[in-house]
Amino acid sequence: MKNAGDWLKSWKLVSWRTAVVVAIVAYSLVGFLVVPRIAKKLIVDTARERTGREVTVEEVRCNPFTLSLTIRGFSMPDRPGSTLLAFDELYANAQVSSLFRWAATLKELRIENPYLGLRRFADGGINVLELLEDIEARTPPDQDADDEDGFPRAVLHHILVEGSIIDLDDFDREEPLEMTFGPSKYELHDISTIPDRQGGNDFVIGLVEGGTIGVSGDVVVEPFGVNGTVTIDALFLEYAWPLLRPYFEFDLAGGQAGGQFDYAVEIRDDGLHATISDFDYQVESLGVSLRSSDVNILEVPLITITDGSLVWPEAEVGAAAVVVEGAEAFLWLEPDGIPSWSELVPEETRTTVVKTYHQVEEAFPWEIDVERFEITNASANFEDRTFNEPVRLKVEKANLSLTDIVTGPGHRWGLAASASLFGEAAATAEGFVGTGPIRLETAVGIEGLDLGHVRPYVERVAPLELRAGVLESKGTVTVDPEGDGPVAAFAGDLDILEIDLWETTVGSTVL
């Protein structure tokens, strides 16, 4: 057997062994030294040519033996001094098998700490739209046609995006908005553009102030389809409210939401098809404060949605139950008679909302089917400050139930309601609400209502003092815009018991 020395002595300068060594050395030099320089220049030049932006890349590394490429310190600006897209490191590891089969195969794609800035500038320009416009202006027309040929055949075994941060900035408003979402994590397994090949996804999206949205399920790229489960944990509504704050005159005080639902989305020949099912959602400790007085005008301990659903393009929305528990409202009339709630939604916002609603209703005729809507154990405190000493009215233990809520003409919703007035009287209602147009027919009743609570209103309109009196009533209230008689009517009994009405001018009993 030849030893190493004999083997080396037998090595001829021109031989297959020399060729192999030279090839390996050349391959190594090109892979480790030449490819990174070319790749770095290609990234910078391509970005400049396609977007008109000067990107920076700190370092590019290539390992020709593992077929891996590492890009570090990437940054793309939107405007001078402002970053649109960046990441600390991108690592891609191709699989050797991709050299021998008819599909590009990526064993691993990892992106660490990517950053995306979604920004509207003070002049109204939006950075993402500006980027798309620049790309479109620099894209040859014939290249657009080539892009319609579909996805190339590829298999991506593992994609991992960690530490993702998204900044949402809007400087074109009276109070600039700056919000940060993340850090987030996105992970995909066995994603393939080969038809009917199924992969998986697992996302954890960071929300403002620590909340998360978790998404998991299956993915098919060709034809596109995804399905799985979404879990929302600790969505703090108060911190997301700045998005809508300029359009209203109230603020959210607290409010934490969470829940989960199943989803399925696919693209068919006739367009997008999507379903959401088993939607269970809760909003806890929600408060609404009036901005001008910093007073909570509404507090809701719990809102629950059970077994919600959505079907598209059928435009159907449904739920087994929507329940509002323990809501408490505080309302008043200002000394000049203006109600406190009149300023909650400015006229401009009301006009915009109504216009948008009609546009959406015309474009998407949604059908809503909710089996039960309930308000339980609610209360309301009302102050009439038009009097020198405010008049206070109170409703407690209020309950409202609407059943079989279906939109569209010809439907009847069941209605039942009850409440305690001033802690002593009882009010009830039971009947139905008809749709298309709205109709109402309900039996109502009031027992033991002390008329002393409305004494100031009697004294305001006449020189009378209502010293005592109890109101009781039973009957039926109807509202029928299509009837021959009045739109609203009451038929039944109205009893006033133990009345004591005093005339204050001469000081005598009237009744």
Buried (B, 14 or more C-beta within 10 A) or exposed (E): EEEEEEEEEEEEEEEEEEEEEEEEEEEEEEBBEEBBEEBBEEBBEEBEEEBBBEBEBEEBBBBBEEBBBBBBEBBBBBEEEEBBBBBBBBBBBBBEEBEEEEBBBBBBBBBBBBBBBBBBBEEEBBBBEBBEEBEEEEEEEEEEEEEEEEEEBBBBBBBBBBBBBBBBBBBBEEEEBEBBBBBBBBBBBBBBBBEEBEBBBBBBBBBBEEBBBBBBBBBBBBEEBBBBEBBBBEBBBBBBBBEEBBEBBBBBBBBBBBBBBBBBBBEEEEEEBBBBBBBBBBBBBBBBBBEEEEEBBBBBBBBBBBBBBBBBEEEBBBBBBBBBBEBBBBBBBBEEEEEBBEBBBBEEBEEEEEEEEEEEEEEEEEEEBBBBBBBBBBBBBBBBBBBEEBBEBBBBBBBBBBBEBBBEEEBBBBBBBBBBBBEEBBBBBBBBBBBEEEBBBBEBBBBBBBBBBBBBEBBEEEEBBBEBBBBBBBBEBBBBEEEEEEEEEEEEEEEBEEBBBBBEEEEEEBE
